[in-house]
Amino acid sequence: MGIARMRFRLFSVGSLKEKRSMVKHILNFIRKKHNVSISEIGAQDSKSFLEIGVAMVAGSSSIIHNTFEEIASYIELREGLELEEMEKEIW
């Protein structure tokens, strides 16, 4: 079992409505691809930051670690997002 908190800086977001649309697309894609629980957990009123929480259960801690890294990489590859901080706890 593992949880992660990821904080991203947004550069190309003009409004909160635009941010919500982008976040909704990202979270839905990640849910389908990785079968994890994921949600925006902070900075919801900020156009400059995105903070998400991810939780998952797997048989191996290496699978969880690799999945968290894949999720962060996918989000970073989207235009205008930069990973600032990631905290992980894996049991």
Buried (B, 14 or more C-beta within 10 A) or exposed (E): EBBBBBBBBBEEBEEEEEBEEBBEEBBEBBBEEBEBEBEBBEBEEBBEBBBBBBBBEBEEEEBBBEBBEEBBEBBEEBEEBEEEEBEBEBE
